[in-house]
Amino acid sequence: MASISDIGIDLGTSQILIYMKGKGIILREPTVVAIDRDSRDILAFGDEAKRMIGRTPGNILAIRPLREGAISDYELVSFMLKGFVLKAIGKHMFARPRAILALPTAINEMEKRSLISTMFDAGMRRTQLLNRSLAAALGAGLPMDEAYGTMIVDISAGVTDIAVLSFGKVIVSDCAKAGGDRFDDAIIRHLRRKHNLLIGERTAEELKINIGSAIPRSEQLYMEVTGRNLITGLPKTMRITSDDITEAIDEPLQQLIESIHGVLEHTPAELAADIFEYGILLSGGGAEMFGLCEAIADALKVPCSCAEDPQTNVVMGCGRALENLHDLGQYLDDGRKRLMR
């Protein structure tokens, strides 16, 4: 019988990543489920379901059951999580691996216990939870056992987790709603208001990724997009500039900066002084937006940098804990205790 290695899971609002001990990241798929609107039958999940967004008949609905860091449909999340785990490790009757799971911050205690139970049904012998901010810090390679303050800002699709860490503990934290989805929504609203052009979520995300910028670019970028003209009702192709996107995302950007400022205000003075010296580290997929570090640094007068490969920081933190349980096991929350409550 082939040996099955332990896994680390980053269950995010927009995508799931699975790390296998000794192998690295083995799965990366969107957290999208396609269902029949009438019967509620699940038709597909992951990459296959995402390809259906905006291209399905009226009776087929492609949705993300995690929104703004919380579960909007527990049944779909449970099915999806179990499906991804079985896809990653296969079905094995006897070899039951261990799992370390990083969940969105807004998931409540009852949902955490239920998801741990789902992991057991999927073949895990034991599931432990790892705080997302600690996981991101581990994955980014931040020192965890030193007596000075570090701030990590993990910008995911649904929410942004902001935390000040010291000695491997979360000292001050906040969960802000200004995640990547808010930036996409702002782009959709802006183009509708300014150009009478209606675009979908996928197009807004492509604009954000390809030409999005938190500050005006020295060299303008352009992208052709097709949407629906709200005046004529007909399809329309328009050239969108990077300045359009900078203008569109200003409101959620200011909300993000205000949330970071609020955490700094509640940070003990000595730790705040450390942060002003060493700076803020950005993690998560949203951290890759052009000019975001500069915009935050300019507004808060604090150095700001982006982690290397920020999208994988959380799952790599779970992986580091798996590979070195002896030293890093202290950061894990034992799921078996939750099931006994």
C-alpha positions as CSV (number, residue, x, y, z in Angstrom):
1,M,0.0,0.0,0.0
2,A,1.4,3.4,-0.9
3,S,2.1,5.7,2.0
4,I,0.0,8.7,2.4
5,S,1.6,11.9,3.6
6,D,0.0,14.5,5.9
7,I,-1.5,17.6,4.3
8,G,-1.9,21.3,5.0
9,I,-5.0,23.1,3.6
10,D,-5.6,26.8,3.0
11,L,-9.4,27.1,2.5
12,G,-9.8,30.6,1.2
13,T,-12.8,32.5,0.0
14,S,-11.8,32.3,-3.6
15,Q,-9.5,29.3,-3.8
16,I,-8.2,26.3,-1.9
17,L,-4.6,25.2,-1.8
18,I,-3.4,21.8,-0.5
19,Y,0.2,21.1,0.5
20,M,1.4,17.5,0.9
21,K,4.3,16.7,3.3
22,G,7.4,16.0,1.3
23,K,5.8,17.1,-2.0
24,G,4.8,20.7,-1.7
25,I,1.6,22.2,-3.2
26,I,-0.3,19.5,-5.0
27,L,-3.7,21.2,-5.6
28,R,-4.8,24.8,-6.3
29,E,-8.4,25.3,-7.4
30,P,-11.2,27.9,-7.1
31,T,-13.8,27.4,-4.4
32,V,-16.7,27.4,-6.8
33,V,-19.6,25.0,-6.9
34,A,-22.1,24.5,-9.7
35,I,-25.6,23.4,-8.7
36,D,-28.9,22.8,-10.3
37,R,-31.1,25.7,-9.2
38,D,-34.2,23.6,-9.1
39,S,-33.1,20.3,-7.6
40,R,-30.1,21.6,-5.6
41,D,-28.0,18.8,-7.1
42,I,-24.2,19.5,-7.2
43,L,-23.0,19.3,-10.7
44,A,-19.3,20.3,-10.4
45,F,-16.8,22.1,-8.2
46,G,-13.4,23.7,-8.5
47,D,-11.9,24.5,-12.0
48,E,-14.8,22.8,-13.8
49,A,-17.4,24.8,-11.9
50,K,-15.5,28.1,-12.4
51,R,-15.5,27.7,-16.2
52,M,-19.4,27.7,-16.0
53,I,-19.6,31.1,-14.4
54,G,-21.6,33.4,-16.8
55,R,-21.9,30.6,-19.3
56,T,-24.6,28.4,-17.9
57,P,-28.3,27.9,-18.6
58,G,-30.7,29.6,-16.2
59,N,-31.2,26.4,-14.1
60,I,-27.5,26.0,-13.4
61,L,-25.9,28.3,-10.8
62,A,-22.1,28.6,-10.3
63,I,-21.5,30.1,-6.9
64,R,-18.8,30.6,-4.3
65,P,-20.2,29.3,-1.0
66,L,-17.7,31.3,1.0
67,R,-18.3,35.1,1.0
68,E,-16.5,37.8,2.9
69,G,-14.6,35.2,4.9
70,A,-17.7,33.5,6.1
71,I,-19.7,30.4,5.1
72,S,-22.9,31.3,3.2
73,D,-23.9,27.7,2.5
74,Y,-22.4,25.1,4.9
75,E,-23.6,22.1,3.0
76,L,-21.8,23.2,-0.2
77,V,-18.6,24.1,1.6
78,S,-18.6,20.7,3.4
79,F,-19.1,18.8,0.1
80,M,-16.5,20.9,-1.7
81,L,-13.9,20.5,1.1
82,K,-14.4,16.7,1.2
83,G,-14.2,16.6,-2.6
84,F,-10.9,18.5,-2.8
85,V,-9.3,16.4,0.0
86,L,-10.3,13.1,-1.7
87,K,-9.0,14.5,-5.1
88,A,-5.7,15.3,-3.5
89,I,-5.1,12.1,-1.5
90,G,-7.4,9.6,-3.1
91,K,-9.5,7.0,-1.2
92,H,-7.5,5.0,1.3
93,M,-9.2,2.8,3.8
94,F,-6.3,2.3,6.2
95,A,-3.8,5.1,5.8
96,R,-5.4,8.1,7.5
97,P,-3.1,11.2,7.3
98,R,-3.0,14.2,9.6
99,A,-4.2,17.6,8.3
100,I,-3.5,21.2,9.3
101,L,-6.3,23.5,8.2
102,A,-6.2,27.3,7.9
103,L,-9.8,28.7,7.7
104,P,-11.2,32.2,6.9
105,T,-11.3,34.3,10.1
106,A,-15.0,34.9,10.1
107,I,-16.0,31.2,10.3
108,N,-17.6,30.6,13.7
109,E,-16.9,27.9,16.3
110,M,-19.8,25.6,15.4
111,E,-18.7,25.7,11.7
112,K,-15.1,24.9,12.6
113,R,-16.2,21.8,14.6
114,S,-18.4,20.7,11.7
115,L,-15.6,21.2,9.1
116,I,-13.2,19.2,11.3
117,S,-15.8,16.4,11.3
118,T,-16.0,16.7,7.5
119,M,-12.2,16.2,7.4
120,F,-12.5,13.0,9.4
121,D,-15.2,11.8,7.0
122,A,-12.7,12.5,4.2
123,G,-10.1,10.2,5.7
124,M,-8.2,12.4,8.1
125,R,-7.2,10.8,11.4
126,R,-6.6,14.2,13.0
127,T,-7.2,17.8,12.0
128,Q,-5.6,20.8,13.7
129,L,-6.3,24.4,13.0
130,L,-3.8,27.1,12.4
131,N,-4.6,30.8,12.7
132,R,-4.4,32.4,9.2
133,S,-2.2,35.3,10.3
134,L,0.3,32.9,12.0
135,A,0.2,30.6,8.9
136,A,0.9,33.6,6.6
137,A,3.8,34.7,8.9
138,L,5.3,31.2,8.9
139,G,4.9,30.9,5.1
140,A,6.6,34.3,4.6
141,G,9.5,33.2,6.8
142,L,9.0,35.8,9.5
143,P,10.8,35.0,12.8
144,M,8.2,33.7,15.2
145,D,10.0,33.5,18.6
146,E,11.6,36.9,18.9
147,A,10.5,39.7,21.2
148,Y,9.6,42.4,18.7
149,G,6.5,43.3,16.9
150,T,5.7,42.5,13.3
151,M,2.6,43.3,11.4
152,I,1.2,41.1,8.6
153,V,-1.7,42.1,6.4
154,D,-3.2,39.1,4.6
155,I,-5.4,40.3,1.7
156,S,-7.6,37.6,0.4
157,A,-10.7,37.7,-1.8
158,G,-13.3,38.0,1.0
159,V,-11.5,39.8,3.8
160,T,-8.2,41.2,4.9
161,D,-6.7,39.8,8.1
162,I,-4.5,42.3,9.9
163,A,-2.4,41.1,12.9
164,V,0.4,42.3,15.1
165,L,2.6,39.4,16.2
166,S,5.2,39.0,18.9
167,F,6.7,35.9,20.4
168,G,4.5,33.8,18.1
169,K,1.3,35.2,19.5
170,V,-1.3,37.5,17.9
171,I,-1.3,40.6,20.1
172,V,-3.7,42.8,18.1
173,S,-5.8,41.8,15.1
174,D,-8.7,42.8,13.0
175,C,-10.7,41.3,10.1
176,A,-11.5,44.0,7.5
177,K,-14.1,43.6,4.8
178,A,-11.9,45.3,2.2
179,G,-10.8,42.2,0.4
180,G,-10.2,41.5,-3.3
181,D,-14.0,41.1,-4.0
182,R,-14.6,44.7,-2.8
183,F,-12.1,45.9,-5.4
184,D,-13.8,43.9,-8.1
185,D,-17.2,45.3,-7.1
186,A,-15.8,48.8,-7.1
187,I,-14.5,48.3,-10.7
188,I,-18.0,47.1,-11.8
189,R,-19.7,50.1,-10.3
190,H,-17.3,52.6,-11.7
191,L,-17.5,51.3,-15.3
192,R,-21.3,51.2,-15.0
193,R,-21.5,54.8,-13.7
194,K,-18.8,56.4,-15.8
195,H,-19.1,54.5,-19.1
196,N,-22.6,52.9,-19.0
197,L,-20.8,49.6,-19.4
198,L,-21.9,46.5,-17.5
199,I,-19.3,43.8,-17.0
200,G,-19.2,40.6,-14.9
201,E,-17.1,39.6,-11.9
202,R,-14.6,37.6,-14.0
203,T,-13.9,40.6,-16.3
204,A,-13.5,42.9,-13.3
205,E,-11.0,40.6,-11.8
206,E,-9.0,40.4,-15.0
207,L,-8.9,44.2,-15.2
208,K,-7.7,44.3,-11.6
209,I,-5.0,41.7,-12.2
210,N,-3.8,42.9,-15.6
211,I,-3.9,46.7,-15.4
212,G,-5.0,47.5,-11.8
213,S,-2.9,49.9,-9.8
214,A,-3.3,51.5,-6.4
215,I,-1.3,54.6,-7.6
216,P,-1.2,56.3,-11.0
217,R,1.3,54.5,-13.3
218,S,4.0,56.5,-15.0
219,E,3.2,54.6,-18.2
220,Q,-0.5,54.1,-18.9
221,L,-1.7,50.5,-19.5
222,Y,-4.8,49.6,-21.5
223,M,-7.1,46.6,-21.8
224,E,-10.0,45.9,-24.2
225,V,-13.1,44.6,-22.4
226,T,-16.5,43.6,-23.7
227,G,-19.7,44.2,-21.7
228,R,-23.3,45.4,-22.3
229,N,-24.1,49.0,-23.1
230,L,-26.7,50.0,-20.6
231,I,-28.2,52.6,-23.0
232,T,-28.6,50.4,-26.1
233,G,-28.6,47.0,-24.4
234,L,-26.2,45.7,-27.0
235,P,-22.7,44.3,-26.5
236,K,-20.0,46.9,-26.5
237,T,-16.1,46.7,-26.5
238,M,-14.3,49.5,-24.8
239,R,-10.7,50.3,-24.0
240,I,-10.2,50.7,-20.3
241,T,-7.1,52.5,-18.9
242,S,-5.1,51.8,-15.7
243,D,-6.1,55.2,-14.5
244,D,-9.7,54.1,-14.7
245,I,-9.0,51.2,-12.4
246,T,-7.0,53.4,-10.0
247,E,-9.9,55.8,-9.7
248,A,-12.4,52.9,-9.3
249,I,-10.6,51.2,-6.4
250,D,-9.9,54.3,-4.4
251,E,-12.8,53.8,-1.9
252,P,-12.0,50.2,-0.9
253,L,-8.3,51.1,-0.8
254,Q,-9.0,53.9,1.7
255,Q,-11.1,51.4,3.7
256,L,-8.1,49.0,3.8
257,I,-5.7,51.7,4.9
258,E,-8.1,52.9,7.6
259,S,-8.4,49.3,8.9
260,I,-4.6,49.0,9.1
261,H,-4.4,52.4,10.8
262,G,-7.0,51.2,13.4
263,V,-4.9,48.2,14.3
264,L,-1.8,50.4,14.7
265,E,-3.7,52.7,17.0
266,H,-4.5,49.8,19.3
267,T,-1.0,48.3,19.2
268,P,1.2,48.7,22.4
269,A,3.7,51.5,22.0
270,E,6.8,49.3,22.1
271,L,5.4,47.0,19.4
272,A,4.2,49.9,17.3
273,A,7.8,51.3,17.4
274,D,9.0,48.0,16.1
275,I,6.5,48.1,13.2
276,F,7.5,51.7,12.3
277,E,11.1,50.5,12.1
278,Y,10.7,47.1,10.4
279,G,7.5,47.9,8.4
280,I,4.4,46.1,7.3
281,L,4.4,42.8,5.4
282,L,1.6,42.2,2.8
283,S,0.5,38.7,2.1
284,G,-2.4,37.0,0.1
285,G,-3.4,37.3,-3.5
286,G,-4.5,41.0,-3.2
287,A,-1.0,42.0,-2.1
288,E,0.3,41.7,-5.7
289,M,-1.6,44.7,-6.9
290,F,0.8,47.2,-8.5
291,G,1.6,50.2,-6.2
292,L,-0.3,48.8,-3.2
293,C,2.8,48.8,-0.9
294,E,3.6,52.4,-2.0
295,A,0.0,53.6,-1.4
296,I,0.0,52.1,2.2
297,A,3.5,53.3,3.0
298,D,2.7,56.9,1.8
299,A,-0.6,57.1,3.7
300,L,0.6,55.6,7.0
301,K,4.3,56.8,6.8
302,V,5.4,53.2,7.6
303,P,7.6,51.0,5.4
304,C,5.7,48.4,3.6
305,S,6.7,45.4,1.5
306,C,5.2,42.4,-0.2
307,A,6.0,38.8,0.7
308,E,7.6,36.5,-1.9
309,D,4.8,34.5,-3.7
310,P,2.1,36.0,-1.4
311,Q,-0.7,33.8,-2.7
312,T,0.9,30.7,-1.2
313,N,2.0,32.1,2.2
314,V,-0.8,30.6,4.2
315,V,-0.6,27.1,2.8
316,M,3.2,27.1,3.0
317,G,2.9,28.1,6.6
318,C,0.7,25.0,7.1
319,G,3.3,23.0,5.3
320,R,6.1,24.3,7.5
321,A,4.2,23.3,10.5
322,L,3.7,19.8,9.1
323,E,7.4,19.4,8.3
324,N,8.5,20.6,11.7
325,L,5.8,19.7,14.2
326,H,8.3,19.4,17.0
327,D,9.1,23.1,17.0
328,L,6.0,24.6,15.4
329,G,3.3,22.4,16.9
330,Q,2.8,24.9,19.6
331,Y,1.0,27.2,17.2
332,L,-1.7,24.6,16.3
333,D,-5.2,24.5,17.8
334,D,-6.2,20.9,18.4
335,G,-9.4,20.0,16.6
336,R,-10.2,17.0,18.8
337,K,-10.8,19.3,21.7
338,R,-13.3,21.2,19.6
339,L,-15.2,18.0,18.7
340,M,-15.6,17.1,22.4
341,R,-17.1,20.4,23.4
